[in-house]
Amino acid sequence: MRQRGGSAVSMIRRGWTTSHRLDYVAILVFGLTPLLWFREGALLNSEDLMVPPNWTEFIRFWFIWNDQVGTGAPAILDSGRFVTLFIAAALQALGVSPVIAQAAQFVFWFTLPGFAMYTLMAAVYEGPWQRISRLAAVLFYMFNLWIISNWMGYKEPMIAAVAVLPFALAYWIRTVSRDADYARAVCATGLVSILAAPIGNNVTEMVAAMAVLPMFIATAATAMVVRRHWARAVRIGVSAAAASVVWVAINAFWIVPELRGLGVVTKTSDVDMFRGVSRQFLEGQSLYTSLTNVVRLHGDWTWFQGLVDPYRTYAETYTSHPMIIFGGWVFVAVVIAGVVLGRGRFKHFFVGLAGLGLVLGAGLNAPWGDVYVWVVEHVPGAWLFRSPWFKFTLFTVIGYAVLIGLAAPVLVRAWTRSFQRMLRLEARRSTIVAAGSTMLFAVILGPVLAYPLTLGLFFATEDERTFLNPNHVTPPSYVRAAGTWLDSQDDSFRILSVPGDSPWLSDWGYTGFGSYIQWMTTRPVMFAGSTNRMKVTQGAPSPAGALVKQLESDLLDHRSVSAGRLAARLGIDTVVHERDVRYDFYQGTGYRTDDSPEHVTQLLSQQAGMVLDRTFGYWDVYTVDRVTQRFWIPDGLAVLSTEDARIFARLVEIGLLEGIATVPADPVFVDGNALTIRLGGRDQVSGSDGIWVFDTSSGTVDSELVSSASLTIGVGDDEEWGRREELTPGVEWRWVKSQHGPHFMVSNRSDAGAAAELHLRVFSYARDRTFYVYVNEELVSLEEVKADQVQTIRVTGVRLNPGENAVGFYTPFQSDVRDGENVAFAVEQTPQIGNGRFVFEPRIPASGQASLTVLMEPLGEAGIPGGAPPELGILVNGKSKRLSSGDPGQLGVYRGAINLSRDLRIEIAQQGQEEYVVVLDPTSTNPVREATASVRVLEESPSGYQLVVEGQAPYLLVFNESFHPDWEASIDGERLDHIKVDGYANGFWVHQPGVQHVTVEFSVQPAFTISVLVSAISLMMVAIGWVVFQRRSTESFHPQGD
């Protein structure tokens, strides 16, 4: 008589016999393993492992745009992640501590793959020792070395895929094998797919995860076609198509915004640049994914690298301890035994799946590396898979687990015969000992061999670290106190936390992208964003990123003492100085020389309009004056011909844009009543109206290097050089023989330090290389040099000590043979060192007097030794003129008057390595629109606002949030014209006079809401369908005992 059932739920419910109950209890016990990872009530934390969000933060995942991810935010939140974050958020809403909530979340997602693999093995193998077969597969699947990287960063796409894929495979293996219950399989696939929603958080991991089930269905359908079972092939195909439709419908809530995000990123990102970066990253990843490493699941690059401390303290054991090395090959041998001797449904599919994972996971390594290179270069989108081992080893682990499960009965039979023959045990006792030995062997291949996972050793403790942060974090009480106070400020807007680097590291152990304050407050926190990462977001990349970086530089690089004005313009009313940040962690080229608490405190104290309000432990909270609110109406408009963040910042900081919004040069919005601000260049000859801005760092201002009387440069140690050669006619070059030098010596005859610019001409033989320049053993520059081309390298900001200073060169790239010698770089023997002279020739077709403002930056030692002087000497048409800094609150800002002419020439000589912005304003009578209007917010949500505006039309309503074309404003259903304001914000042109009710909304949110409803309704319908088909089914799939 046939029994009813077949799903994972029914297998567990109906299989709850005495024998199987022990299996389920064992899985539950092993599922508690994450509790061993926690230490002394501390949170688990890593660069990629976010703090578990509370319920308020969790709710934001249901909006595809919100204030937490607007101006300056790191990324738009992904709604698909709600599944993997729900447990922690819900428990915290019930009053549970974040540590317990995180532990509960980990236990659930660690346990679920165990039941999933048990279900899969029940579908694959029915025969003698099936319980041992299932548990052996489960132990490897839950405990293997590849899964460590996923838990280290709580990589939700892979964690969800590992938990769900075996369930889906089990349904389809049973259905295809019995050629029955296709409708129930379709429904079951849809139901479990909701747990796999987080795969949408990462495009490449999503592709890898979504490929497994279609590959199985294609394999099964192909097998039917080969056997000429046409009807079965059609049933499989139709059911697969139906399952696809059901999957899309149930997961519409994240698929819809994901597709939109893909469209946005392809339009707004430099795909060619990211393709090159991805290829370099792939080459680095492939250094450690040799076939021998990949086969043993040793392909994680963090095993082989570190920063003072090793990234993984246990990794050396796997390369040096004989027993561990032996164990790594033993489990490979067991997999091979499963391939050769194992018996089970669709074994060939899992063999192929494991093999495909090995091939793809090896990346550029032999023997398939050339094929992978071809795929990356010719298959659209394949270049995105820059870390193939982390993605495609999912295939390998699923295949390995099943094959180990199939090998287990083989081992029981083999050991039974061995024990009978060698120990002369009776058959029953031999069988019992063999079964127990096999289970012990499975424990060794799983939890024991993967002991860093079992014991949580991949989360490093403080005792294991001398430089890197540990992975166990206990936030100090003042952090929570600061967050509570920040949330209590009713009229506050945005927060900026300094000093910032990526990732952020604190003395008490926190590591992450952005300050910990983002997890302690519901207020929006500013982020500069990352220009070298391609992010697929549900909204759009923030165009305010460049401005936030400029603000951070103005504050911390001592480039302006009026940076508070820029902060206010961006809506920042609070600056949190975290004096517990690991400022010593980031050093060298590209990083600040001093982010110490004392230095940053000094810089902030010099900022006008920024006042220390209160202190929480090691956190100082500053308030900013005259903050621009989320909605505001400017007094006037200015047409700015550039979106350069540095220019905009300087104009704001000198007060030129006080109450004035900058808009594009579009007559529809300007109507001739806007101030014109032009970025000057070498060839500008038209446009006499408006304000002119010249920037020495833009490359549009002529400059020349002038030798300094106190600086001389000559050859250093002659032994560090190779042979001489005239690579260019009449000029001597020499090949660099040794690394680091000294190759040149710079003599500074002054009694104080000096800042200078070094010019070198370099030639790289036969291949592209990176050229490193060191001064006094400190890396000051690295430049990419093209092969067989003479290239000039400008090294700015060189700090020289009094006396002798050594200049040396280095490259990590290999040399090539030239005329019998190994060579890499040649350097011209006449380098130049000195300071620049900038020449401004505005050629403005106007006459009369104009105001002249010159801004110097940086203001401190990085610009001019001794700091910015109180006066600045310049040349105007060859005549000396001195400008004074009249306002002590505007250090480095020099003002004066000048007579305009077509042949005007202004010269400024560098005193160190400072840059200049020159502003010429001949337009004191230029008309500026005087807007008299007000705005009041009635209602607000993360994706919409209701406003009341009143004023004399027309005027511009500014929405101080990152510009996005899908923000829409309307009055009585009539949409308002939408433009970009200040280079990053939204502006809406109001033509209606008087009191008006304005609706501002993110227009895509309704579509997202509809997709959520579609998902919810589809899920309910599929659940009902599954129950109906379950009752109608006449098939049974009850696990039999051994």
N, C-alpha and C positions, 0 to 999 in steps of 0.2 A: 504493500500500500504506500502510495506516495504521500509525503508530508508537505505541508505548505511552508513557504518561507523562501529565503534566499538573500535578503539584504543584510548589510552589516548589522543593523539593529536587530533583526530577527535572529541572526546567527548568535549574537551575544545573549539575547533574551531567551531563546529556546535552547541554546547550548549551555545554559547555566546548570549543568550537571555537576556532580561532586568533582569529577576529574578536571573539567574545563574551568570550574570555579577557581581552582588553584592557579591556572594559567592567567586568568584575568587579574587575580590578586597579585600575582608576580609582576605583571605589567604595571599595575598601580603602584606597587612598592618601588620598582625601578623608576617609575615616573616621578617619584619624590626626590630623585637625585639632585635637581636644582637647589634643594634646601641645603645641600652640602657646599654650595658655592658661596653662600652668604657668610660674612664674618661680623660678629659683634654688632648686629643690628644696623649695618651700613648698607647704603644703596650700592648696587653694581653700576659701574659707569665706565664708558670708554669714549673715544672720539666719535664713534658712530652710534653708540647706545644712548638714546635720549632718556631724560628723566621721565618716568611714567606720568602722563598728563592727568590732571584732575578733571572733574566732570565739566567744569566751565570751559576748559581748553578743549575737551573732547567734543563738546557741542559745536565748536568752530569748524570741525571737520565736515559739517553738513552745509557749509557755505563755501563756494568756490572763490569767494573774495571776502576778505574781512580786514579789520584794522590792524590785526596782528601781522598781516602779511602784505601791507600796503607799502607806503614810502619807506624805503630802506630795508625792507624785510628780506630774510634769506631765501625763502621759497614759498610758493603757494601750497597750502596743505592738501594732502591727497585723501579724498573721501574713502577710498578703498581700504585704508588702514584702520578703519573703525573696528574691524573684526579683531585684529590682534592687539588693540589698545583698550577694548571695551572693559575687560575684566578689571584691570587696574583702575580705570576711571570710575567704574561703578562702585568698587570697594571703597575708594577714597570718598565718594559721595556718601557712603554709609558710615564714615568716620574712621575707617581703617587707615593705618599709617602707610605712607608711600612704600616703605620697605616690604611690609607684609603684602601690599597690593602687587608689587613687582614680583615677589616670590610666587604668589598664587598664579599670576599670569604666566610665569615661566613654567610652573609645574603643569598647567593645563596643556600648553603647547609642546612640552617635552613628552607628555604621556600620550597624546593623541596619535603621533606617528606609530607608537607601539601597537595600539589597537588597529591602526590602518594596515600595518604590515601583517599582523596576525590574520586579518580578514583576507588580504591578498593571498597569503600562503594557503589559506583554507580553500581558495578558489583554484590555485595552481596545483596543489598536491593533495590527493586523497589516497592513502595507502598506509602500510605499516609505519609506525613511529611518526605519525603526522603531527602529534602535539610537539614532539621534540623538533621536528622540521620547522614548525611555525615559530617556536620560541627561539631557536637558533637564528632564524632570519630576523626576528624582532630585536634580539640583543645586539646584533651587528648594526641594524638600521638605526636603533636609538643611540648606540655608542660607537662612533667611528671618528676618525681624525678630521675628515672633511667638515663635519657638522660643527666643529669648534668655531670656525670663522663666522658661521652664521649666528651662533649664540653670542660671540664676542661683540658683535655690532647689532645684535637683535635685528638681523636682516629679514624683515617681515615677509618679503616675497618668497624667499627660499624656505623659511620656516613654515609658511602656509602651504607651499607646494609639497614639501616633505610630508606634511600631515594629511593632505587631501588626495594626492595622486594614487597611492595604493588603494584607497577606497574605490575610486573611479575605475581603476584597472580591474579590481575584483568583480564589480558589477558586470563589466563588459566581457571578461573572460568566462564567467558563468553563463551569461546570455548567449554568447557566440557558441560556446561548447554545446549547449543544449538546444540551440536554435529556438529559443522560447523567451517569453517575457521581455521583448524588446521595448515595449511601452514603459514597463516598470524601470528598465535600465535608463531610459531617457529621463524619466522623472527623478530617479536616484542621482544621476549625474548632475541634474540641475540643483537638487537639494544640497549636495556636498560642495557644489561650486561656490556657494555663498561664503564658505569658510576659506576659499582660495582667493577672495577678492583682493587681498593685499598684493598679489603678484603685479597689479597695475602700478605699483609704486616705483618699479624699475623696469624700463623697456626691455633691456637685454635679458634680465632674469625672467620677465614675463614670457618672452619668446621661448626660452629654454623650457620653462614649466609647461607652457601650452602645447609644446611639440610632442610630449610623451604619449598622451592618449590618442591623438590623430595618427601617430606612427603605429600604434597597436591596431587601431581600426583598419588602417591601410594594409597592414600585414595580414589581418584576418580576412579582409575582403579579397586580397590578392590570392591567398591560399584557396579560397572558395572558387575563384575564377580558374586557377590552375587545375583544380579538381573537377571543373565544369559544373559546379553546383551554382548555377546561375541564379536561382531563386533566393538561395541563402545570401549570395553576394548582394543582390538587390535589397534584401531586408536589412542587411548590415549598413549599406549605403544610405538608405532612406532613414533609418534610425539615427545614424550619425548626423545626417542633415538636421533632423528634428532636434537632436541633442544640442547642436550648435545654436539653433534658434532659441531654444529654452535657456541655454547658457547666456546668450547675449541679452535676452529679456531680463533674466534675474540679476545680471550684473550691469545693467544699463546705468546704474547710479555712479559707477566709476568709469565705464567705457566711454560714455558720452563726453565727459570733460577730458578724458585721456586723449581721445581722438582730436579734440579741439587743441589740446596742448601740443600734440605732435605737429599740427598745422602751424601753430604760433612759432614753435621753435625752429622749424625749417625756414620760416620767413624772416625771422629776426636774428638768427645766429650765423656766424661765419663757418659754414659747414666744412669748407676746405681746410680752414685752420684747425678745427677740431679733428678732422680726419688725420692730419699730420701729427697732432698731439697724441691721438689714440694709437697711431702706429708706433711712436716712440714708447708709449706705455706698454704696448704689447711686447715689444722687444725686451723691455725690462722684466716683465712678468715671466717671459719664456726662459729667462736665465735659470729658473728653478723648476721647470716643468719637463724635465727629461722623462723619457718613458719609464725608467726605473723608479723615479719619484712618483710619477702619476699612478703607476700600477699599485704602489703601496699607500696612496693617498697622502704623499708628502710634498705636495706642490704649492703649499702656502708660502709666499715670499717672506712673510714675517718670521718664519722659522730661521731664516738665513741672514737677517739684517737686524740692526739695532741702532740706538742713539745713546752712546755711552753704555747704557744697559741693553742687554738683548731684549728684543720685543717679546720673545717667548722664552721664558727661563728654562723650560723643560725640553726645548727642541734638541739640544745637544745630545740628550739621552738617546734619541732615535737615530743618531748618526755615529754614536760611539759605544753604546752598551751592547755587548754581543747578544744577550738574551732578547733584548728589544728588537735588535736588527733581525735576529732569527725569527721572532714572532711576526714581524712584518712580512716575511716571505712565506711563513706557514699559512697565514690566512689567504694569501694569493694561491697557494697550493690547494687549499680547500675549495676555493672558487673554481679552479681548474678541474678538481674532482667533480664538482657539481656540473660543469660543462660536459665532461666526458661520460660520467656514470649516472648522473642524476636523471630522474624521470619525473615529468610533470607537464601540465598543459602549457602549451606555447613557450616551452623552454627556449626554443630557437629565438624567439623575440627578445627574451631577457639576455641571452648571450649577445645578440646584436646590439641591444641597448647599452650594455656594459662596454662592448667594444667601441661603439660610437663615442661614448663618453671619454674613453681613453684617447682615441684619435683626436678629438676636438680639444680635450683638456691639455694635451701636450703642446698646443699652440704652434710655435715656429720650429719646434724640435723635430729631429729625425725620428722615425723614417717618413713621416707624412708632412713635415714642415713646409715643403714646397707647394703641396696641395693647399695647405691653409693660407699661404701667402697669395696664391692665385685666387682663392675664394674671397679674401679680404679686398683684393684689388679689383675684382670684376663683379662680384655679387653686390647689388645695391644694399646698403645698410650693414653689410657684414663687418665693416670697419668699426662699428660700435662695440663689437665683442672684443674689448681690449684686455680682458682678464678671463680667458676662456676656462681656465681650471676651476675658478670659483663658480662659473655658470654651469658648465657641462658635466662636471663631476656628479651632479644630480643624477644624470643617466647612469653613471658608473655605480653609484651607491645603491640605487634601486635594483639594478641588475645583479650586483654583488650579493645583496641581501637575499634575493630569491635563489640564486645559485648556491649560496651557503646553506640555505634552508633545504634545497634539494640534495646537498651533499650529506646532510646530517643522517638520514636513514642509511645511506651507504656506509658511513662511519660506524653506526650501531651494528650493522650486520658484520662488517669487517672485524670490529673489536670483539664481538660475540664469538666468532670463530677463533680469534687469536687467544682469548681468555680460556676457551675450552681446550685448545691445543697446548698452550704454554702453561697455564695454571691448573689444568685438569679440573676445572669447575664443571658442575653439572649444568645442563642447558639453561634451566630457569635462572640459576644464580648468575651464570655468565651473561645472560641477557640483561639482568638488572644492573650488574656492574658496568656493562657496556653502555647502557642507556644513561646511567649516572655519569660515566666518564665523558660521554658525548656532551651532556649538558654542562659539565664542568669545563670542557674544552670550549664550548660556546661562550661561557662567561669569560674565559681567558681571552678569546679572540675579540670579545666586545668590551665590556666594562674594564677589564684588566689592561688590555693592550691600549685602550684609549683612556688610560688612567688620568691624564690631565683634564679630560672632560668629566669623568666620574667625580673627581675630587675638587673640581673647580679651580685647578691650578692655572688655567689660562687667564683667570682674573688675578693679576699679580697683587701681592700684599705689600705693605709699606716696607717690610723687612727685605723684600726682594729688589727694591728699587734704591738706587743711589742718585739718579738724575730724573728719569721718567716718573710720571705720576703713577701711583697705584690705582687699582681699579675698584677699590672699596672706599666709598665716600660717605662721610658724615657731615652734612652742612652745619656750620656753626649757627648758634641761635640768632646772631645779629643779621644773618641773611634773611631769615624768615621775618624778623622784626622790620627790616627795611622794606620787604615786600608788602607787609601789612600796612605800613605807613603810606607807601606809594599808592596803594589801592584806596586809601581813605581820602585822598585829595580829589575832591569832586570836580573841580574845574581844570584839572591837569590834562595834558595831551601826551606828547611823546617823551621817551627816555633815551638818552645816549649814555652808554657805559664805556669808560676808558680806564686804562689803555687797552687797545684791542689788537689781538692777532688771531690767526686761524690755524689750528684750533686754540681755544681759550683754555688756559691752565691756571689753577689757583693753588696757593700754598697748602690748602687743606685737602687737595686731591682731585678736585673736579677737573674734567677734561671734556670739551665739547665745542661745537660751532656756535659761538656767541656766549655771552655772559650767563651765569646761572640765574641772574635776575629775571630772565625771560620765563622761568618756571615758577617764579614767586609772585608775579603780578599779572593782572589782566590788562594792564596798559600796554600800548604798542611800544616795542623796543626797536631802535634803529639798527640796521645792519648795512654795512657797505656793500655786501654782495661779493661775488667772485666772478671776475671776467674770464677766467680760464676754465670754466665748467659749463657744459651744455646741460641745461635742466629742462625737462619736459614738465611744465606746470599746468595747473588747471586755469590759471589766469594768464599772467604774462611776466616776463622779467621786469624788475623794477628799474625804470629809467633814472631814478634818484641815486642809484649806486655811486656814480662818479661824484656827485655832490657830497654824499656822506663821506666818501674817502677824502675829498678835498677838505671837508670840515675837520676830520680826524687829523689830517696833516697840518692844517692851520693851527690846531690846538697843541699838538704834541711835537711837531717839528719846528715850533717857534717861528711860524711864517706870518702870523698876524696876531695882534693883541685885540682885534675887533672880531674874532671868530664868533663871539656871542651873538652878533647880529645875524650871521649866517645860520647859526643854530636856531635862533628865533624865527627866521624865515622858513625853516624846515618844520616848524611846529614843535621844536624841542624846548620844553620848559624845565626839564630836569636833567642834569648831568651827574651821573654816579661815578665817582672815582674809587675804583676798587684797589685798595692798597695791599691786598693779599694776592695779587696776580703774580705769576711766575715771570717777572720781567726779564729774568736772566736766561730764559729758555731759548729765545730767538736771538741769535747773534750773527753778524757777518753781513755780506752784501745784501741790500734790500731791506734790512731791518734797522731800527733806530739804535743809536749808540747808547741811549740812556732813557729807559722808561721807568726808572726807579721811583718809588713813591715820593721821595723828597723832590726830585726834579719835576715830576708831573704836578705836584702840589704848588711848586713855585710858578710853573707856567699858567696854571689855572688862576692863581691869585692875581696875575697880571692882566687877565681878560676883563675888558670893560663890559658891563652889563651882566656879569656872572658872579654870584655871591654864594659863599658857603652858608648853607642853611642849618644843617645838622649832621651829626655823625652817628653811625651805627657800627660799633666795633671798628673794623678796618675799612669801612665804607663811608666815604664823605659824600654828602648830597648837596649839590649846588643848584640854585634856582637861576633861571634865565629871564631877563626883563623883556617886556614888550613882544610877547610871542604871537606869531601869526596863527590864527585859529584854523580849524578844519575848513570852514567856509568864511571867505572874506571878500570885500569889494574894494578894489584899488582906487586910489584917488586919481591915478593917471596911468597911461600906458607908454611903453617904450618898445620900439622895434629893435631887437638885438640880432645881428646878422650871424651869430654863432651860438651853438649850444655848449661851448667849451666851459667846463665846470670851474676852471680856475678864473676865467674872465668874469663869469657871473658872480663868483664868490668875492672877487676884489671889488666889484661895483657895489655889491651889497654892503661890504664891510667898510667902505669909505662913505656910506650914506647916500650914494647917488641914486639908489633905487628905493629909498624910503617911501613906502606907500605906493610904489609904482610897480606894476606887473610887466614882465617882458613877454612879448607875443611875436609870432612869425610875421614876416613882411607881407601881409595879405590885406589888400585894400578893403575887402569885405568887412573886416573887423576893425581896421585902423581908422579909416575915413579921413586920413590926412591930419589927425589931431594927436598923433603920438610922437614922442621923442624918438629920434633915430640914433642908434648906437652902432657904429661900424667897427669891424675888426680891421685894422690897417695892415697893409702888406707892402712889398717892394714896389709894385707896379700900380698902386691905386692912384688914379688921376681924376676921379669924378666924385660928385656928391659933396657939396659944400655945407649942407645942413647937418645938424646932429652932433653927436659926440664921437670922437675917434679914440680907439683903444689899440695900443701896440704892446705885444708880449714877446719878450726876448726868448722865451722857451718854446715858442710856436714854430720856429724855423722860418718865419716870414720877415725877420729883422736881420740886416747884414751885421756880421761880426767878424772880427779877426783876432788871432791869438798874438798877444804882445809879450815879448820876453820880459822877465822881471830882472832888475839889476841884482837882486839878492839871490837869484836861483840860477844854478848851472847844472847841466846834465852831461854825463860822459859814460864811457864803457866801464863796467864793473870788473868782475874777475874774467880775465881773458880765457881761462881754462873752461869757462862755462859755455863758450861759443865754439862752433864748428868752423868749417872753411868759409872763406869769403867768395862772393860771386856777384856779378853785375846783373841782377835780374831786370833792372831798368837801366837804360843807357846812361853812363856817367855817374851812377849812384852805387855806392857800396852797400851790399847786403851781407848778412851772415846767418848761417843756419844755427838754430838753437840746439845746443849739444846736451846740456843737462837741465833738469827740472829745477825750478824755483830760483836759481841764480845765486848771487846777484848778477844780473846781466847788465844793468845800468846803475849808476850811483847819482843821486841828486843831492847837490850841496846847497843847504839853506844857510846863508851867511848872516841872517838876522838873529837877534837874541830871542825872538818869539816864534811860535809856530806859524805856519803859513798854509793857506789854501790855494791850490793851483789846479790847472787843467793840463793833462798830458796827452800829446798826440803821437801815435805810433802808426807806421805803415807796415802791414803784415801780409805774408804770403803763405798759404797752406798748400802743400804739394799733394796732388793726386786725389785728395778727398776732402769733403767738408769736415771741419773740426771746430771745437769750441776752444777759444783762446782765453786762458785765465791770466789776469795781471795781479800781482801782489806788490804792495808797498810796505816795507818793514814787516814782512811775513803776514800781512793782513790782506785778505782777498778784497780787492776794490772794484774789479770788473771781470765780467766774462761775456764774450761776444762770439756769435756764430760767424765763422769765416768760410766763404765759399772756396771751392777747390780751384787752384791755378789762377787766382785773380788777386791783384794788389788791392788791399782794402785798408782804409784809414780807420783807426779806432780812436775815439775821443773818450778819455777817461776823465770825467769831471769830479769835482769834490775831493781831490787828492789832499790828504792832510800830511803835512811835512813837519818833522821835528827840527829844531835848530841843529845844525851840523849835517852829518852824512845820513842819507836815507837810501835804502836798498830797494831796487825795482827788480822783480823776478817774474818769470813766465812758466806756465805749466799747461799741459793738455792731457786728459785721460785717454785720448784716442791713440791708436797704434800708429807707428811710423811706416813709411814706404821706402823702398830702395830707389835711390837716385844716384847714378854714376858710382855704383858700388858701395854707397853709404846709406844707412837708415836715417831718414830725415822726416820731419813733420812740418815745422814752421821756420820761415826765414823772416828776419826783422831788419828794416832799413836802419842804417847806423847813424842817422841824423834825426833823432827824436826831438820834439819840441815840448817845452814846458813853460807855462806862464799864465797870464790872465787875459780875459777877453776885453775888447773894446766894441761896444754896441753903437751902431749908426742908424738913426731914425731919420727918414726922409719922407715926411707925410705927403707932400705934393697936394695939399688941400687947395682947391681953387677958391680961396677966400682970403680976405685981408682983415686987418683990425686986430684987436687984442683978444686973447683967449686965456682962460685959466689953464694952468698946467699942474697936473698931479702925477707924482712919480712914487710908485710903491716898490719897496725893496723886500726881498725874501730869499732865504730865511733870515731871521733877525739875529740869531745867535751865532755861536762859534762855527756852526756848519756853513754859514754864509761868509761872515767876516770875522776873523780872529779879533776878539774884543767886543763884538756885537755891533749893532747898527749905530752909526754916529748921529749926533743931533742935527748936523747939516750935511747936504750932499752937493758936491761940485760937479757941474756939467759944462759942456761946451755948446753954445748956440751960435751957429754960423761962424765957428772958429773963435768966438769970444767966451771968456769964462763967465759963469753965472752960478750963484750959490742959492740953493733952495733950503728952506728951514722946515723943521718938524715942529710946528707951533703948538700942537696938542699933545701933551704928555701921554694921553690915553690912546694915541694912534702912533705908536712907535713904528718907524720905518715908512711913514707916509710924509712925503715932502711936497709942499705946495708953493706956487708962485704964478706970475703972469708972464705971457710971452706974446710977441707980435707975429702974426701969421704972414706967410708969403709962400709963393709957389716953390721957391728954392730953399725952403726951411730945412736946416740940417741940425739935428741934436745928437751929441755924442756923450756917452756915459762909459767911463772906464771902470771895470771891475776892480774892487779892492780885495776881493777874495774869490769866492765861487757863488756869489749871490746872483739872482736873476731880478729883472725889473719889468714892471707893467707901467706904461706911460699913458695917461689919459689927457686928451686935449678937448676942451669944452668951449667952443666959440658960439654956443647957441643959447645964451641966457634968455633970449626973447622967444625961443621956440615954443609954440603953443602946446600945452599939455591939457588933456581932458580933465576937467574937474568933476568928479563923480560924487554926488551926494546921495548915498543909498545906504541901507542897512539890511542885515540878514539875521534871522533868528531860527534856530533848529527846534522843531516841534516834536518830531519822532525820529528815532534812528535805530538801525540794525546793522549787522555786519555787511549787508549788501544793499541798503537803501535808506533814504532820508526823506523827511517831509519838512519843508522850509517855508518861511514867510519872508519875502523880500519886499522892500519899499524904496522907491527912488525915482529920479527923473531919468527916463530912458533916453538913449540906450546906454547900457553899462555892462561891465564884465563881472560875472559871478565866478569866483575862483574856488575850486574844490581842491584843497591842499592835500591831495592824495595822488599816488602814482598814476600817471596818464595811462589810460587804456581806452581804445576805441569803443569798447562796449559799455562804458559809463554813459548813461543818457540822462538828460534833464528835460522836463516838459512842464508846460503850463496849460492846464485844461486840455491835456492830451496832445498839445502841439509841441513837437520836439524843438529844443533850442540848438542853435549852431554850437559845435563843439571844437575846441582847439587846444593845443598844448601851450601851457603857460609856464614861464620860468624854466623851460627846458625839461620839466619833469611832471608838472601838475596839470590838472584839468581846468579848462575855462569854458563857461557857457555864456553866450551873448544874449542878454535880456533886452528885448525891444519894447515890451509892454510897460507903460508907466504906472505909477501908483502901487497899491498893495497887491501882491501876487502870491499865490500858493504854488510852490515849485516842488516837483517830485524828482528826486535824483535816485537812480537805481542802476545796479549792474544788470544789464539786459539779459545776460546769459543765465542768471540765477533761476528765472522761471523754467527754463528748459531743464536745468539740473533738477529742480523740484519735480517736474513731470517725470524725469528719468527715475527719480527715487520712487515715485508712485507706481511707475511701470514695474520696477523691480519688486516692490512690495506685493502688488497684485499678482504678478507672475509667480512669485514664491508661494503665495497662498494657493493659487490654482494648481501648481505643480505638486504641492504637499497633499492637496485633496486627491489629485489624480493618482499619486503614489499609493495612498490608502486604498482607493478603489481598486487599482490593479493588484495590490497586495492581497486583497480579499478574493479577487477573482482567480488568482493564480492557482494553478494545479501543480506547479513545480515545487520542489523542495530542495533545500540546500542546507541540511543540518550536519554540522561537523560530527563525524563518527569518532568514537574513542579508539585507542590503540588496541 
